[in-house]
Amino acid sequence: MDKVSGSNNNTQVYANQNSAQVQQTDSQARETDSAASSSSGVQEQEDAAEISVFGNNNEDEEIVEFVDLDDDENEIPYTEEEMSALGYADEDDDLIIEEVILDDNELAVSEVRGDEFLQSEEYFQRLSAVMEKQENCQVLYNNVKNTKQRNYIKNHTEDYISMKKNGYDDFYDFMAEHDGITKEEAKAYVESRLQEVKEQYEGRAVACMSALTIMEIAADYGVKLPYNDASTPSHLAKDIDPAVESDCANFVSWALDQAHPDDIYSMNVGQLGLGYSNDDINVKNTKDYTSLQAGDVYTNGSQHAMMIVYNNPEKGIIILAESSDQLNGVQMRELTYEQAQKNRKDGYTGVNASTVYDGTANCYNYGRTH
């Protein structure tokens, strides 16, 4: 056991919570006829030990406070060097630790993410994760009129879930049965997730993350949202619910509306193809695809419309979000610049949607004027 000695070998100094203690073990100290002189000797030893252990407490000597190990049962002995390092200034000094408690609000970084987030690796990885999940998802479907598609589903029943046969009016019914909750609770959960997107993102990121989130929720349940050949654009886009029904144009209109400062009308494919400003992108070759941004529209102006949710010029790829058809439901898929170029023969091009996000587009009138 380490110890610090005073002027003779009979004195040991220990550090505990309250002070350095000096103990005299010489049996001669207990004799009554020498008590006074022995007490005086011990006091001198204590003084010497305190000076040796604690320093002389000069003003130019820095005092440091350390953590007191509150261990009354097991006193821990220290060497002189250890005591000096601990910085004891007085034998009655307790060691104190300052505990800094950070409020949760101080720890949270309230950062609203914008367009730059759509080029981040974090965003790309999240897109990729959902796309990978969707590869193994069953497609919710209902009322397939196309004979060829209906026969395909009959031959691949393991990939599809008939909402009509299972009594589902929409995705909320599927969630409710799966989780043992009410349809209202299921809908409230989806709405809360989409509200979080509006609070955490801005601009194009709101549109893209809304599309991603609604598909992510469905993918977590092992399904894709159903495609429905929905109504003509005569109502506000905010009234569209992709968990209930959406065709290609309605899905894009809904996503755009999530980011628009006002309520816009839903648009059909032709209206989406008309664009929103005089500087719409007209993609003529692969170089032009670098100008497209996540949040722009990709359409042939007559049959199908999709929203670009990711564009990487270095990799030469675009990721599209779409309500595809009865066979594929609401999904994301990757398109290379070369593949996009081939689609030009079918009239596909990019449409600049910038004025939607800055609030100057007249798309809120499209439902009435086109």
N, C-alpha and C positions, 0 to 999 in steps of 0.2 A: 504494500500500500504506500502510495506517494504521500509525503508529508513535508511540512515546512517547519524547521526548527528555530527556536529562539536562542537565548544565550547558553542554555544547556540542553542535553538530550532528553530531558524529562518533559519538554513542552511540545505539543503538537497542535497545529492550527488547522481547522476544518472550515470549509465554506458551506453554509447552508442558506436557507431562505432569508434569514434575518441578519446574520452577522458572522464574522469569523470568531470561532470559539477557541479559547485557550484552556487547555486542561493540564493540570500538574499531576503527575503520577508518582512522584517521589514520596515514599511512605513517611519520610521525616517531616513532610509538610503538615501531617495530621497531628503531630505532637503539640500538646498545649503549651509547653514551655518555650517553643520556638515559633508560635503562630504568627506573631507580629512581624518578625524578621522575614519569615517565609513568605507572608502575604506581600510584603514590600518587594521581595525579590521577584515574585510572580508578576506584580504590576509592572516592574521594569521590563520583564520579559515580554509582557503583553504589549507595552508601548513599542518596544523594539520590533516585535513581530508585526504590529500594525503598520509601522513605518516601512518595514521590509515588504509586506504584502500589498498594502493599499497605496503606497507612495506617500509623499509628504504633503500632497494636496496644495501645491503651489498654484498661484493664479494662472501661470503660463502652462499648466499641465491640463491637457484636454480630458474631459471626463466623458466616457461612453457608457450608455445604458444598454444592457442586454436582457435576454429572456431569462426569467427566473423559473427554474425547473422546480415546481412546488412538490418536493419529495421529502416529507417530514420523516418518513420511516427509514429511508436510506440516505444518510448524509454522504455526499460525494466529496472526497478529498481532492484538492488541487495543489499542484506545484506552485512555487513562487512565480514562475514564468506564466503559467496558466492564469493565475489570479491577476497578474499584471495585464495580461491580454484581455481579460474580462472587464478591466477598467473599474474595479470597485474603488469608490472614493471615500466611503465611510462604512464602518462596520454595521450601521443600522440601515444602509441603503438596500432597498428591495429592487430587484431587476424588473423592468417594466417593458412590456411590448405594446406598441401602438397598433391597434387593429383598424384598418381602413375598410369600411364597408361601402361599396359602390352601389348606388341605387340602380335597379334594373333599367330604368330609363336612361341612365348615364352610360350603361354598357351597350344598349341597343343603338345601332347606327341607323337612323331614319333616313335612308337614301332612296330617293325615287329614281328608278332606272329608266333611261330613255333609249334613243336609237342606237347608241354605242353598245348597249347590252346585246343587241341582235347580232353583233359580230364577235361576241365573246365565245371562248371555248366552253364555258359553263353552259351557255344557252345551247350550243351545238350538241353537247353531250346529253342534255335533257331531251332535245328533239330526237336524237338517235335512240335513246332509251325507250321512248314511246313508240317509235317506228319498229323497234325490235319486238316490243310486246305485241304490237298489232299483227305481226306475222303469225302469231299463234292464237289470235282472237277469233271467236265466232262472230258472225255478222247477224245482227238483229234485222229481221225483214218482215214485210207485211204486204199483202196484196200485189204479188208479182204478176203483172199482166203479160209480159213478154214470154211467149211460149218457149223460146230457146233458153232464156234465163231460168224459167221454171223447171225445165227438164234438167238443167245443170245442177240446180239446188237439190233436186231429187236424187241425183247421183253422188252428191257430196253433202249429205245431210249432217255429217259430223262437223262441218264448218259453218253451219247456219242454225239459227234459233228462230222459229216461227212465232212471232208475237201473238198472232191471232190464235194459233193452236194452243199456246200456253196462257192465254188470257191477259196478255200485256197490251195495254193501250200505248205505252211508251217506255222509255228507259227507266223512268221513275218507278213504274210498277215492278220492273226487273230488280232494281235496287232494293225496293221495299221487301220483296219476297226473299231476296238473298240475305238481307241483314235482319229481317224480322222487325222492321220498323214500318211506320206509316208512309204513304206516298208523299204526304205533306212534309214529313221530316226529310225524306230523300231529296225532295226539291229544294228545301231550305239549305241543305248541305251544299248542293251544287251552286246555288245562288251565293252562298257565303264565300265559296272558293273563287267565283268570278268577281265578287266584290273586292276580295283581297288583291286581285290583279289590278283593278282600277286604282287601288290605294298605293300599290307598290311600283307601278310603272306609269309611263306617260307616252303620248304620241303613238308612233307605229308599234312600239313595244306592247301597248295595251291590246291592239288588234291581234298581233301575233301570239301573245301569251294567252289571250282568251281562247283562240282556236286550239292552241296546244293544250290548255288546261281541260277543256271540255272533252277532248279525246283522251287525255291522260286519265281522267276520272273513269271513263268507260273502260279503258284498257286495264285498269286496276281490278275491274270486275270481270276481265276476260272476254270483253265484247267490243264490237264497233257499233257506234250509233247508226240507226237506220237511215237509209236514203228514202225520201218520199218525193214523188213528183208533186211538189207543193203548189200552192195557190199562185195566181198571177200577182205582180207587185201592185197592190192597192192598199197597203197598210204600212204602218211604221215598222222599221226594221227591228226596233226594240221588242216588238211583239212576237218576233220569230223565236222559237225555242228549239235549238238543234237536238235537244234530248227528246223532243216530241216529233218534229218533222222538219226537214229542210232538203230542198234540192240544191243544185250547185250554186245558183245565183243567190238564193236566200241565205245560204251559209256564208258566202262572201259578204253580202249586205249586212248580215248580223255582226260579223267580225269587225267590219268597218265602223258600224254604229257604236260598238263598244268604246271606240277611241274618239268618235266625233263629239265635239262639245255640245251639239244640239241633236235632236232626234232627226234621223234621215228616213226617207222612205225606202222600202226594199226595192231592188232593181232586178230586172231580168237580164239575161246574158247580153242582149243587144244594147241595153242601157249601160251596163258595165263597160262594154266595148267602146262606147262613145267617149269615155274619158271624162276628165274633170277640169282640164285647162288647155290652153293653146300650145303647150310644149310637151304634149304626150309623147312617150317613147315609142318610136317605130322601129322595132328590131329587124334589121336587114341581114346581119351576119353575127357570128359569134362574138365579135368584139363589142357589139352593142349590149350584150347581156351583162356586161360589167356595170352598166348604168342602172340596172334594175336594183331595187332595194326591197328588203323584207317589208311587207305591208303593201306593196304594189299588187296590181291585178294582172293575171295571166289568162288570156281568153282568145277565142277565135271569133268572138263577136256575134255568134249565131247559135252555137250548140252547147258550149261548155265554158264555164268560168271557174277559176281557182285563185287562191291568194298565195303569193310568194311569202314564205315565212323565213327563208334563209337564202342568201346568195353569197357564194365564195368564189370570186374571180380567180384566186390562186389555184384552187382545186378545179375550177370550171364546173361547178355544180349549183343547182337550184333545188330547194326543197319546197314542195307545194302542199298546201292544205286544201282539201276538197271534200264535197259531198259527191261521191263518184257515181254510183249506180246501185241497183239492188244487190248486185253480186259482191260489191266491195265496201259499201257503206261509207261512212265518214272516215277519212284516212289522210295520212301524209305519204308522199312518195318523192323519191329523188329523181332529178332530171339533169343529165349532163348538158353542157352547152351544145354539144354535137347533136344530141337527141332533140333539143329544143329547136335547133336550126332546121332539122328535118320536118318538124311540126309546122314550119312556115308554109309548107305546101297546103296545109289545112287551114291556113289563115291565123294561126296562133301568134300573138305578139304581146308585148308588155304594155301596161297602161300605168302611167304615173299617177299615183293617188295622193300626192303631196298636199293638194288643196283640201283633201278630206281632213287631214290631220291638223292643218292650220285654221280650219273652220271657214275657209272662203269658198269652198265648192258649193255649187248649186244643187248637189245631189239630194238635198232635203226636199227638192221640188220634183225630182224625177218621177215619183209615183203619180204625179198629177199632170205633168206637162209632156211626158213622152209615152 
